[in-house]
Amino acid sequence: MTDVASSEHHEAPVAEAHNDLVYVKVAAVLAALTALEVATSYSVWLGKAGIWLLLIMMVIKFFTVVLYFMHIKYDAKVFGRLFYTGLGLAVGVYVAALATFHFFAAQ
């Protein structure tokens, strides 16, 4: 009986905090960020700064999806830590791969 009460307690803030218009706005922001990422990936003049811009946009999109669509902020803290650890590992592996190919070496 306590499980039902606790699940109702966690669902109420989500329903109050997010309505359909919020989801549409978040989806529009994500679409704009995706278009910006594609434009950045084709912008040769940015050079190595383009990679850092892409990484920053990736992190922003990650947090936006996790916080708004997956409602991590209303779940247990361990789930948030799992997602953030995965993000850190992904960025670390990507930067390590770039370092392996001497991407950051001065030319």
C-alpha positions in Angstrom: 0.0 0.0 0.0 2.9 2.4 0.6 4.2 1.7 -3.0 1.0 3.1 -4.5 1.2 6.3 -2.4 4.9 6.8 -3.2 4.3 6.4 -6.9 1.5 8.9 -6.8 3.8 11.3 -5.0 6.4 11.1 -7.8 4.0 11.4 -10.7 2.3 14.6 -9.5 5.2 17.0 -9.9 5.9 15.7 -13.4 2.3 16.4 -14.5 2.3 19.9 -12.9 5.7 20.9 -14.2 5.3 19.7 -17.8 2.5 20.3 -20.2 2.3 19.7 -23.9 3.5 23.2 -24.8 6.7 22.7 -22.8 7.4 19.5 -24.7 6.8 21.2 -28.1 9.2 24.0 -27.1 11.9 21.5 -25.9 11.5 19.6 -29.2 11.9 22.8 -31.2 15.1 23.7 -29.2 16.5 20.1 -29.8 15.7 20.4 -33.5 17.4 23.8 -33.7 20.5 22.4 -31.8 20.6 19.4 -34.2 20.5 21.7 -37.2 23.3 23.8 -35.6 25.3 20.6 -35.0 25.0 19.6 -38.7 26.0 23.1 -39.8 28.9 23.0 -37.5 30.1 19.6 -38.7 30.2 21.0 -42.3 32.0 24.3 -41.3 35.6 23.6 -42.2 36.6 27.2 -41.3 36.0 26.4 -37.6 38.8 23.9 -37.5 39.4 22.2 -34.2 37.1 24.6 -32.4 34.2 22.9 -34.3 34.9 19.6 -32.3 34.6 21.5 -29.0 31.4 23.2 -30.1 29.9 19.8 -31.1 30.9 18.3 -27.8 29.2 21.3 -25.9 26.1 21.0 -28.0 26.0 17.2 -27.4 26.2 17.7 -23.6 23.4 20.4 -23.8 21.2 18.0 -25.8 21.9 15.1 -23.4 20.9 17.1 -20.3 17.8 18.4 -22.1 16.6 15.0 -23.1 17.4 13.4 -19.7 15.8 16.2 -17.6 12.7 16.8 -19.7 11.8 13.6 -21.5 13.1 11.0 -19.1 12.2 12.9 -15.9 15.5 11.9 -14.2 15.2 14.8 -11.7 12.2 13.1 -10.2 13.8 9.7 -9.9 16.3 8.3 -7.4 19.7 10.0 -7.5 21.4 6.8 -8.5 19.7 6.9 -11.9 21.0 10.4 -12.5 24.5 9.4 -11.5 24.3 6.4 -13.9 23.4 8.7 -16.8 26.0 11.3 -16.0 28.7 8.7 -15.6 27.7 7.4 -19.0 28.0 10.8 -20.5 31.4 11.4 -18.9 32.6 8.0 -20.3 31.3 8.8 -23.8 33.0 12.2 -23.9 36.2 10.7 -22.4 36.3 7.9 -25.0 35.7 10.4 -27.8 38.5 12.7 -26.7 40.8 9.8 -26.2 40.1 8.6 -29.7 40.8 12.0 -31.1 44.1 12.1 -29.1 45.1 8.8 -30.6 44.7 10.1 -34.1 46.9 13.2 -33.1 43.9 15.5 -33.7 45.1 17.9 -31.0 48.7 18.0 -32.1 49.9 21.4 -33.4 50.4 21.6 -37.1 
